[in-house]
Amino acid sequence: MPPPGLTYNQMVVGIELSDDEIDRVFHALATATRRDILRRTIEREQSVSALAREYDMSFAAVQKHVAVLEAAHLIVKRAEGRERLVRADPAMIARARALLARYEELWRSRIDRLDALLAEPAPGTPASGASGDTTHRTDTDRTDTQGA
């Protein structure tokens, strides 16, 4: 019986993330720049301007990356005067981590089942360690006692 929240035809269900949320999280994490922005905002809250200075791209391009992370709810943006400050959302990161842990659990379980199946002897073959002499001898292996 699969663990609660898992099913084998839809993989993961009941993880608190909808299919749309899962798609947005994976899309947001699919780009190295967005992963780096997320890492930087986990360390400390930063302005979008400060983030933009760290990359060899336009301010607008960094804003778009931030918007994708915000749409996935991986970061939270707030206004402080004229600046827009962003920080990682630890709650959503924890939900995404839980989702990935469920995928890991599912695949480890599948690999364990596959290992068990591969360890079983094939039908019609004797199990290893079965009693009986399995040594095969040829005529040249026998000592010729006839004619002695």
Rosetta blueprint (number, residue, H / E / L):
1 M L
2 P L
3 P L
4 P L
5 G L
6 L E
7 T E
8 Y L
9 N L
10 Q L
11 M E
12 V E
13 V L
14 G L
15 I L
16 E L
17 L L
18 S L
19 D H
20 D H
21 E H
22 I H
23 D H
24 R H
25 V H
26 F H
27 H H
28 A H
29 L H
30 A L
31 T L
32 A H
33 T H
34 R H
35 R H
36 D H
37 I H
38 L H
39 R H
40 R H
41 T H
42 I H
43 E H
44 R L
45 E L
46 Q E
47 S E
48 V H
49 S H
50 A H
51 L H
52 A H
53 R H
54 E L
55 Y L
56 D L
57 M L
58 S L
59 F H
60 A H
61 A H
62 V H
63 Q H
64 K H
65 H H
66 V H
67 A H
68 V H
69 L H
70 E H
71 A H
72 A L
73 H L
74 L L
75 I E
76 V E
77 K E
78 R E
79 A E
80 E E
81 G L
82 R L
83 E E
84 R E
85 L E
86 V E
87 R E
88 A E
89 D L
90 P H
91 A H
92 M H
93 I H
94 A H
95 R H
96 A H
97 R H
98 A H
99 L H
100 L H
101 A H
102 R H
103 Y H
104 E H
105 E H
106 L H
107 W H
108 R H
109 S H
110 R H
111 I H
112 D H
113 R H
114 L H
115 D H
116 A H
117 L H
118 L H
119 A H
120 E L
121 P L
122 A L
123 P L
124 G L
125 T L
126 P L
127 A L
128 S L
129 G L
130 A L
131 S L
132 G L
133 D L
134 T L
135 T L
136 H L
137 R L
138 T L
139 D H
140 T H
141 D H
142 R L
143 T L
144 D L
145 T L
146 Q L
147 G L
148 A L
